[in-house]
Amino acid sequence: MPIAVDIDVMLAKRKMSVGELADRVGITPANLAVLKNGRAKAVRFTTLAALCEVLKCQPGDLLRWETEDIADG
């Protein structure tokens, strides 16, 4: 998927655990893990806003676009 999720980076910078972030954002640790590991199909803007508020960051600090290499053939 061309959207990379950098929640781990922000967690490390903030010295915060996944459990603490999930609790402060108001989502389950399992749902946060799905998002963190790039397996989510979508994210609500309210969830993204809550993540940014708790982590004191911008959405672009959590999500970035990467090109996908497409094999010629």
C-alpha positions in Angstrom: 0.0 0.0 0.0 1.4 3.4 -0.9 0.4 5.0 2.4 3.0 4.4 5.2 2.0 4.8 8.8 4.7 6.2 11.2 3.0 5.9 14.5 5.9 3.9 15.9 8.2 6.8 15.2 6.0 9.3 17.1 5.6 6.8 19.9 9.3 6.5 20.3 9.8 10.3 20.1 7.2 10.8 22.8 8.4 7.8 24.9 4.8 6.5 25.0 3.5 2.9 24.8 0.9 1.6 22.4 -1.4 0.9 25.4 -1.1 4.4 26.7 -1.7 6.0 23.3 -4.8 3.8 22.7 -6.1 4.7 26.2 -5.6 8.4 25.7 -7.1 8.4 22.1 -10.0 6.3 23.1 -9.5 3.3 20.8 -8.6 -0.3 21.6 -5.0 -1.4 21.5 -6.0 -4.0 18.8 -7.5 -1.2 16.6 -4.4 0.9 17.1 -2.2 -2.0 16.2 -4.1 -2.5 12.9 -3.6 1.2 12.1 0.1 1.2 13.3 1.0 -1.9 11.3 -0.5 -0.5 8.0 -3.3 -3.0 7.8 -6.2 -0.5 8.2 -8.3 0.2 5.1 -9.4 3.6 6.5 -9.0 6.0 9.4 -11.6 8.4 10.7 -10.6 12.1 10.8 -11.8 12.2 14.4 -9.3 9.3 15.2 -6.5 11.0 13.2 -7.3 14.3 15.0 -7.2 12.6 18.4 -3.9 10.9 17.6 -2.4 14.3 16.5 -3.7 15.9 19.7 -2.2 13.3 22.0 1.1 13.0 20.1 1.3 16.8 19.5 2.0 16.4 15.9 0.6 17.0 12.4 -1.2 14.3 10.3 1.8 14.3 7.9 4.0 13.2 10.9 1.9 10.0 11.1 1.0 9.3 7.4 3.1 9.5 4.3 2.7 8.5 0.7 5.3 6.2 -0.9 5.4 5.2 -4.6 4.8 1.6 -5.4 7.3 -0.1 -7.8 5.3 -1.5 -10.6 7.2 -4.1 -12.6 7.2 -3.6 -16.4 5.9 -6.5 -18.2 
